[in-house]
Amino acid sequence: MPKRKTAAAWRRFLRVLARTGNARAAACAAGMDVATAYDRRIKVPAFAVQWMEAVAEAKARPSPRPS
């Protein structure tokens, strides 16, 4: 049986998603497979809203300037 993700893991996922806009990187940082995150987005409407807000935050961040 798959191990359930903790609330802390989901918060970390959303934090990294808001910083990077990258679901794969966020899932890796939270210690989960990206498919697990996509599955939760489909099954939990409130999480889907949080996901969209995190992506919007990432898009609103200025891009780092090349050195």
N, C-alpha and C positions, 0 to 999 in steps of 0.2 A: 504494500500500500504506500502511495506517495506521502512524503512528509508535508504537513500543512505549513504554510508560510506564516510567520508571525506578523503582528501589526507593525513592528519595528522594520521588518524587511520590506513591507509595502511602503512605509514612509520613506525609507532609503531609496527605493525604486523611484518614487515620485520626485524626491529631491534631486536625484541625479538626472532624471528625465527633464526636469525644469531647467537644469544647468546646461545639459548637452543637447536636448531634443532627440536623443538617440535611444530608442527602446532597448536595443541589444546591449549597449553599454550600461544602461540603467539596470537591466536584469542581471548582468554579470556582477555589477557592484553590490546588488542585493542578494547575490548567491542563489539565483534561480535561472531557469531556462526562459528564454524570451517567449516561448510558446505558452508557458504558464501565465505570464503577464497578459498576453493577448487573450487567452481563455478567460481570465478574470474580467478583462475589459468587456467581453461579450456578455458574460453572465451577471455582472454587478453594475447596474446603471450608474450608481453614485461614483464608482471607481472610474467609469468611462468619462464622466464629467471631470473628475480630478485629472485624469490623463490629458484631456483636451486643454484644461487650464495650464497644466505643466508644459505642454508643447507650445502653447501661446506665449508663455513666459520665456521659454527658450528662444523663440523667434523674435521676441522683443529685445533680447539682449544684443548689445553691439558686438559685431564680429571682432575678434582680436586682430590687431594691425600686424601685418607682416613686418619682420625685422630686417 
